[in-house]
Amino acid sequence: KKVASFSAQDLSNTAWAYAKLGLAEDDMFDAIAAEVVLKAKLLLPQNLSILSWAYAKLGLLNDAMMHAISIQIPGKVAEFDGQGLANVVWSFAVLGLRQYGPVARAVARTAEDILTELTVQEIANLAWGLMALGYTDLLSSFLHRSTRHFAQAIGPENGASFTDFANVCAAYQRARAPGQPGPGGSGERIRGAGELDAAYRQVLFDPLLVRLAMLRAGHASAESREQDLAATQRLLDAAGVPSFGAAYTDEALGRLGVDAANAADAAGAAPWPRDARERCRTLLGS
């Protein structure tokens, strides 16, 4: 009953607070969604992006509300900041809303216009969202405009964004490589992709892989292994890297000799490398 008296700001603030706490109160979110539909024209850009983010964060899809939000975004997109733009694309991607092409197009074009104002996390979220939504033309344009800028702006402390964006570029170029089936196969190269890949390998991928290889070898004493493990964990924590992503994980597993270990499994060796590989593929969707 109280939700009916909420202003647009009240609706978005309440949804944001519950999403931050991970509380998916179905009845309340249904009531908020119903009010959003009624008050959609009153929602400011910040309200639109926060509501989209909150429902996506909790995995809640309300078709009527998201349709109402989608109608409002194109006409107000010039008033969005970088975080708002990134939240919208990320949220629509998480919720699988591929039918709202005009929203994605308006957001992507606006993001390109204010590219130098975007943070590396916002750029990475936009790229990931466009890829997940399957808007190849928008993704191509955005990557051509943003990749070199991203490579120059990224730092080792932004490991998660670095990994996400590097994987989007790698996946896009792999799909466009000569000989690939479907609409790809053009051999298209993203401007700045080589620079980005080299930076990612130098700053994160190679140093972490060296550490993992040391742990994989297992020749050190128990005390030394504990020290190596602690050093590796500190490096991971400092970079904020949750994984290498699908594209780089395949290479990492190969360089760590996991494939060779799988062959040994058939002869009765310990099964952990096979199990680890299967777990990685499941988690990464590879």
LINSUL-V794205 format. One record per residue. N is the residue number from 1. RES is the residue in one letter. PSI is psi in radians with two decimals (* if undefined). NEAR is the number of other C-alpha atoms within 12 Angstrom. D_LAST is the distance of its C-alpha to the last C-alpha in Angstrom with 2 decimals. Layout:
n->{N;N}
res->{RES;RES}
psi->{PSI;PSI}
near->{NEAR;NEAR}
d_last->{D_LAST;D_LAST}
//
This chain:
n->{1;2;3;4;5;6;7;8;9;10;11;12;13;14;15;16;17;18;19;20;21;22;23;24;25;26;27;28;29;30;31;32;33;34;35;36;37;38;39;40;41;42;43;44;45;46;47;48;49;50;51;52;53;54;55;56;57;58;59;60;61;62;63;64;65;66;67;68;69;70;71;72;73;74;75;76;77;78;79;80;81;82;83;84;85;86;87;88;89;90;91;92;93;94;95;96;97;98;99;100;101;102;103;104;105;106;107;108;109;110;111;112;113;114;115;116;117;118;119;120;121;122;123;124;125;126;127;128;129;130;131;132;133;134;135;136;137;138;139;140;141;142;143;144;145;146;147;148;149;150;151;152;153;154;155;156;157;158;159;160;161;162;163;164;165;166;167;168;169;170;171;172;173;174;175;176;177;178;179;180;181;182;183;184;185;186;187;188;189;190;191;192;193;194;195;196;197;198;199;200;201;202;203;204;205;206;207;208;209;210;211;212;213;214;215;216;217;218;219;220;221;222;223;224;225;226;227;228;229;230;231;232;233;234;235;236;237;238;239;240;241;242;243;244;245;246;247;248;249;250;251;252;253;254;255;256;257;258;259;260;261;262;263;264;265;266;267;268;269;270;271;272;273;274;275;276;277;278;279;280;281;282;283;284;285;286}
res->{K;K;V;A;S;F;S;A;Q;D;L;S;N;T;A;W;A;Y;A;K;L;G;L;A;E;D;D;M;F;D;A;I;A;A;E;V;V;L;K;A;K;L;L;L;P;Q;N;L;S;I;L;S;W;A;Y;A;K;L;G;L;L;N;D;A;M;M;H;A;I;S;I;Q;I;P;G;K;V;A;E;F;D;G;Q;G;L;A;N;V;V;W;S;F;A;V;L;G;L;R;Q;Y;G;P;V;A;R;A;V;A;R;T;A;E;D;I;L;T;E;L;T;V;Q;E;I;A;N;L;A;W;G;L;M;A;L;G;Y;T;D;L;L;S;S;F;L;H;R;S;T;R;H;F;A;Q;A;I;G;P;E;N;G;A;S;F;T;D;F;A;N;V;C;A;A;Y;Q;R;A;R;A;P;G;Q;P;G;P;G;G;S;G;E;R;I;R;G;A;G;E;L;D;A;A;Y;R;Q;V;L;F;D;P;L;L;V;R;L;A;M;L;R;A;G;H;A;S;A;E;S;R;E;Q;D;L;A;A;T;Q;R;L;L;D;A;A;G;V;P;S;F;G;A;A;Y;T;D;E;A;L;G;R;L;G;V;D;A;A;N;A;A;D;A;A;G;A;A;P;W;P;R;D;A;R;E;R;C;R;T;L;L;G;S}
psi->{-0.70;-0.58;-0.57;-0.41;0.01;2.48;3.03;-0.70;-0.67;-0.73;-0.84;-0.67;-0.73;-0.78;-0.74;-0.80;-0.78;-0.63;-0.70;-0.59;-0.10;0.49;1.86;1.42;1.74;-0.84;-0.76;-0.75;-0.53;-0.71;-0.71;-0.77;-0.73;-0.68;-0.62;-0.73;-0.73;-0.56;0.34;-0.71;-0.34;-0.17;2.28;2.85;-0.75;-0.70;-0.74;-0.77;-0.69;-0.74;-0.77;-0.81;-0.78;-0.79;-0.68;-0.69;-0.66;-0.03;0.54;2.18;2.05;1.81;-0.74;-0.75;-0.80;-0.58;-0.75;-0.72;-0.72;-0.54;-0.59;-0.51;-0.89;-0.67;-0.28;0.08;-0.53;-0.30;-0.07;2.53;-3.14;-0.73;-0.69;-0.76;-0.81;-0.69;-0.72;-0.90;-0.76;-0.78;-0.79;-0.61;-0.80;-0.67;-0.04;0.55;1.30;-0.14;-0.06;1.09;-0.76;-0.59;-0.88;-0.71;-0.78;-0.74;-0.78;-0.75;-0.72;-0.69;-0.70;-0.63;-0.53;0.52;-0.77;-0.22;-0.18;2.54;2.89;-0.58;-0.71;-0.72;-0.79;-0.73;-0.67;-0.81;-0.80;-0.77;-0.78;-0.66;-0.79;-0.58;-0.23;0.36;1.39;-0.69;-0.73;-0.69;-0.75;-0.85;-0.77;-0.73;-0.72;-0.63;-0.54;-0.35;-0.85;-0.72;-0.75;-0.80;-0.57;-0.43;-0.37;2.60;2.85;-0.32;-0.18;0.85;-0.72;-0.80;-0.70;-0.84;-0.79;-0.85;-0.72;-0.67;-0.64;-0.81;-0.77;-0.76;-0.71;-0.81;-0.57;-0.71;-0.45;0.08;2.60;2.37;-0.13;2.48;2.92;-2.70;-0.13;-2.62;0.21;-0.25;0.32;2.37;2.26;2.30;2.18;-0.02;-0.67;-0.72;-0.72;-0.82;-0.77;-0.74;-0.73;-0.73;-0.75;-0.74;-0.69;-0.96;-0.96;-0.80;-0.71;-0.67;-0.64;-0.78;-0.77;-0.62;-0.66;-0.74;-0.64;-0.62;-0.74;0.41;-0.30;2.94;2.90;-0.72;-0.73;-0.66;-0.70;-0.70;-0.74;-0.72;-0.74;-0.70;-0.69;-0.74;-0.69;-0.70;-0.74;-0.76;-0.72;-0.66;-0.39;0.66;1.93;-0.46;3.06;-0.14;2.84;-0.78;-0.79;-0.38;-0.69;-0.79;-0.74;-0.78;-0.70;-0.77;-0.40;-0.05;0.40;-0.62;-0.77;-0.67;-0.62;-0.65;-0.65;-0.46;-0.63;-0.42;0.14;0.16;3.01;2.40;0.03;-0.65;-0.69;-0.79;-0.69;-0.74;-0.77;-0.67;-0.73;-0.77;-0.68;-0.80;-0.64;-0.16;0.46;*}
near->{11;13;26;20;16;24;23;30;27;25;39;35;25;30;40;30;23;25;26;19;14;17;21;24;21;19;14;22;33;24;24;41;37;26;33;40;29;24;28;32;22;25;32;30;34;33;36;51;42;38;48;49;38;41;43;33;30;27;23;32;28;30;24;19;28;37;27;28;42;39;24;33;38;27;21;28;34;24;24;33;28;35;32;36;51;40;42;51;51;39;41;46;35;29;29;24;31;26;19;30;25;23;36;42;31;28;44;46;30;32;42;32;22;25;32;22;22;28;30;36;30;37;46;44;41;47;51;43;37;46;38;27;31;25;29;29;22;34;39;33;26;41;43;25;27;41;39;29;27;40;35;22;25;34;25;28;22;31;33;31;36;46;44;39;45;47;37;40;45;37;32;39;31;24;25;23;20;16;14;16;12;11;16;21;17;18;16;24;26;31;23;23;33;19;22;35;34;20;28;38;27;18;27;38;37;24;22;36;29;23;27;28;25;23;25;24;17;17;13;15;13;12;12;15;21;16;17;26;24;17;21;26;20;16;27;28;20;20;28;23;27;25;30;38;34;28;31;34;33;25;21;29;30;19;20;26;22;30;24;18;26;24;16;17;17;14;11;11;14;16;19;19;25;23;17;19;29;21;15;26;21;13;16;20;14;18}
d_last->{45.76;45.42;42.31;44.53;46.53;43.59;43.54;40.46;40.05;40.50;37.77;35.16;36.37;36.19;32.68;31.54;33.30;31.87;28.29;28.77;29.97;27.19;29.90;29.03;32.57;32.14;35.82;36.21;33.16;34.39;37.76;36.37;34.48;37.71;39.61;37.09;37.61;41.35;41.34;38.56;41.03;42.09;38.68;38.37;35.22;34.48;34.91;32.56;29.71;30.29;30.47;27.23;25.51;27.14;26.12;22.48;22.51;23.82;21.71;24.96;25.31;28.88;29.05;32.69;32.30;29.31;31.25;34.27;32.37;30.87;34.44;35.61;33.01;33.89;37.55;37.01;34.09;36.44;37.29;33.77;32.96;29.67;28.38;29.38;27.62;24.34;24.72;25.32;22.31;19.98;21.73;21.71;17.96;17.37;19.91;18.52;21.88;21.27;24.90;26.50;26.36;29.65;28.40;25.36;27.67;30.39;28.21;26.44;29.86;31.44;28.75;29.44;33.12;32.87;30.11;32.23;32.71;29.05;27.55;24.39;22.65;23.95;22.78;19.21;19.24;20.81;18.35;15.32;17.35;18.43;14.99;13.86;17.22;16.87;20.09;19.52;23.19;23.43;20.33;21.82;25.14;23.92;21.92;24.99;27.20;25.30;23.34;26.45;27.91;24.82;24.82;28.49;28.32;25.44;26.46;24.96;25.60;23.06;20.01;17.73;18.82;18.69;15.05;14.12;16.36;15.50;11.81;13.20;15.63;13.39;11.12;14.49;16.19;13.68;14.09;17.80;18.23;21.10;20.45;17.38;18.16;19.08;20.61;19.10;20.54;23.11;22.30;22.75;22.62;22.47;25.61;25.03;21.43;22.70;24.64;21.75;19.49;22.54;23.32;19.89;20.05;23.68;23.61;20.47;18.05;20.78;22.97;20.29;19.12;22.81;23.18;20.26;21.71;25.06;23.83;22.03;25.32;27.23;30.66;32.16;34.36;33.20;34.74;33.08;29.63;30.29;31.31;28.26;26.00;28.08;27.94;24.15;24.02;26.59;24.63;21.51;23.86;25.74;22.77;21.08;17.62;15.35;12.43;11.69;8.85;5.54;8.13;10.56;8.94;8.49;12.12;13.24;12.41;14.20;17.06;17.50;18.07;15.59;15.45;19.22;19.43;17.60;20.31;22.89;21.69;23.12;26.43;26.50;25.07;23.54;20.27;18.80;16.52;14.88;14.72;13.38;10.48;9.74;10.36;8.13;4.97;6.93;8.00;5.37;3.80;0.00}
//
